[in-house]
Every structure is written in structure tokens, then in C-alpha cells.
Amino acid sequence: MISNRITKGINGSANIPGDKSISHRSIIIPSISNGICEINNLLRSEDVFHTLNAFKAMGVKIEDNQHNIIIHGKGLNSLEKPHDEIYLGNSGTSARLLTGLLSGQKFRSVLTGDKSLSKRPMKRIADPLKKMNAKILTNNGTLPIIIESSNLISSNIDLKIPSAQIKSGLLLASLNTEGTTTLKEYKITRDHTETMLESFGANIEIEKLENTKIIKIIGKKELISKNISVPNDLSSSAFFIVSALINKNSHLILKNINNNPTRNGIILALKKMGANISLLNQRSNNNENICDIDVTSSELNGCELGPEFADLMIDEYPILAIAASFANSPSIFKGLNELKVKESDRLKLILLNLQNCGVNCKVKDDDLYIYPTKNFNFINNTIQTDFDHRIAMAFAIMGTKIGPLNIKDSESINTSFPTFIEEFNKLGGQIF
Ligand code: S3P
């Protein structure tokens, strides 16, 4: 994919697709609930279809009517043994959440993934599940994972790694477990699983202390299905927001965007940098905050962000690094160790690709330093993405200022945002 410079700004109303995290949960939770669930605005991307196909393979009746998806849930113990291994492509969320859910089922299952997912750490979910008596065999801590049938026992678990995927895998495991499972979380991670479980009637109690969140869940209570309307994805919006900020004469409106306070770090960070962003029509739907976002071109300043920001915006550092490359002063983003175990080693690729584009930057102790320049002296205009969708889209936005950039393996965009190029070009983009 080639991303080229634009001259007239980015303008109009962008169609951002449904939220990826909420879409996965909108398939998983209704599939083990009782009743019929109608899901509107589900993200139609490869990652989400891997989750959907997994549940079809486990006997759940799922109808796709193009405008919505209907899931016929039959309860906590209704899943059937799949005929084959469950292939999850590039999707870390599917892998971690399904490992948890399948640990307590009455059948053996095997989870596999693509080259990138097969390198990602799975011990982080397998180990706490083993505390609950799960029988999981990993391939040296990675996929393929073999999950043997087991009766899980309730446990008290400290969530040492800040990860919504681990927390969610454990919550799904505890749904089918006798007694009370208690999870203690010391850092904020996205809360879509607990929010949706609460609204489906799970026996769940959440207590927030100063620096700790305690989630207690009593298993064996059947869930009741509800219809779901998936809000649009803030993480996908971030590429459009930054392109409008850094390109003169831009004005964008993005409607119906999820503005969950456990995930809105990118908005806080960009505002701190002086971005003209307004959140309009703030409202709530199924306990998720939603708003419309109005953004215009801005003179950005650099900023320093502590590790607490990483908890609120772990997926947005690639695009934030692009914004910082066009600011008036340097930026430091601290505590980015978790970026190394995403769809790629994002810290390494942000550094390598920015340096190839001529940006002075460095990583020290997992902190990223960016010193913006007015003269981009290219070393190489080919962007290495290691099949990571967010690296590909972030550097596509970089290309709007300093292109042409040749972005390798850009089909990865289909994992989260298949309409990215079409939508971006409608607003004035030059991506081919
Ligand atoms: C996700 C959680 C995050 C995030 C990922 C989606 C989720 O991962 O990076 O894109 O839907 O729970 P971690 O929980 O591993 O931080």
C-alpha cells in the first residue's frame, strides 16, 4: 500500500466501524447466555469473524442478516465439542478470552493462530487459569494451546500484568465455576467484559478502592440475553483524528464513538498536546459512554506522559507517535513495555520506521523519546509492519504529510478496519 501526501486537508464525516473489543464480547457472552440476542453494528473484520466462527463451530446458531447478527444462546453449558482445531488468525483477544471460557467446558479443544499470534505470550492467561484447576498445555508458552476438560475451582487471583484480555479470560472461566472467584486489579484496563456481564445479569460485584479494583463473581448463574448496539471504535477513530490534526485545513466529525473512561487516554493525551477536539452529544447506551467527536487542524505541542497513560491507551501509541513527530517540541512517553507483546513488537517498529522517515527518536528503559523535525531526511521510505494493523494505519497517516510511503503487509488492516482506505480516501486521503 502506498500512502501519499495530501494538500487540501481531511474533511467531512468519517464512518468509523464498530468497536473491536465490544464486538468480540458481543459474540462470546450472548453465545453462552439464554435467549436470542440481536447485535447491531458488529465490527465486520477478520478478528471478529474468527470469534464468530469459533462459536458456530461449537454449535451456536448465529444468523447474519447483513444489517444485524442474531445469536441464539442456550446457556452456560450449551457449547459443543468442535470437530476441528479452532483457528483464531491474528486475534489475541479471541485467544485469551476463549482460553478462559473453554477451560471449564466438558470437552477438549485446541486453539491455533497465524504466525504473529503464534509468537504472542499465552502463559499470562494459562498460569492464572491453572490456579483454578484448568488443564492447559501451551507450546512453550505460545499457541497452539490444548485445553482439556476440567472442573474449575473458584480462586483469589491477583492480576499482576495489566491486561483486559487476561482479566476477561478469567471472568469467563469463573462463570461456570462453583463459588466465588475474586480478581484483584492494580491498574486500569478496559472494563467492557464486566460491564456486559453485569447487564446480562451475572452474579458480579465490583468494588473500586484507591488503586485497586476488586471483582467478585459467583459462578453457575445463567445469563439472560439482551440486544446489543455496538458503539463505534475510538481506537480506529484515532487514525482519522490525528490525520485531521496534523494536516492544515482539516475538519472532521466522527459520530457515535465509544468514550469509555478506561480507554480514552488518546483523547486526554492529544488535548494535553493542544489538539482542537470537542466531544459532543455525550450519552450512554448499555452502560458504555458514547459521543460525537469534532476535530480540526491544530498546532500540537510535545508532552510527557507517565506510565498511567499506557493503561488508558495501550493501542494508540503508534498513532500518538506520529502526532508527536509533527509537534513543536519533544515528547516522552513512559512505561511502554506492554507494547512489545502486541501484534508486533510495536516499540521496535515505531522506532525503526520513525527513524527511517528521518525523525530523531530513541527508546530508553521502555520510554519513547521523540524530537520532532521540520526536515524529514529519509533513510528509507518502506515501512516494515510485521503484519500489524495499527503500525500500518499509523504510518499511512504519516504518509499524508511526508509521503509517498510504501507500507508493507498492509492487508493486516482487514483484521480491525477493512474499510480504512475507502473511508480515508472519501475524506481527501491518497492511499492506494
Ligand atoms: C483488548 C485488550 C488489550 C488491547 C487489545 C484488545 C481487549 O490487550 O491491546 O487490542 O479487547 O481486551 P491487553 O489486554 O493484552 O492489554
Boltz pocket constraint, residues with backbone or C-beta under 6 A from the ligand:
constraints:
  - pocket:
      binder: B
      contacts: [[A, 20], [A, 21], [A, 22], [A, 93], [A, 162], [A, 163], [A, 164], [A, 165], [A, 166], [A, 168], [A, 189], [A, 190], [A, 314], [A, 315], [A, 338]]
      max_distance: 6.0
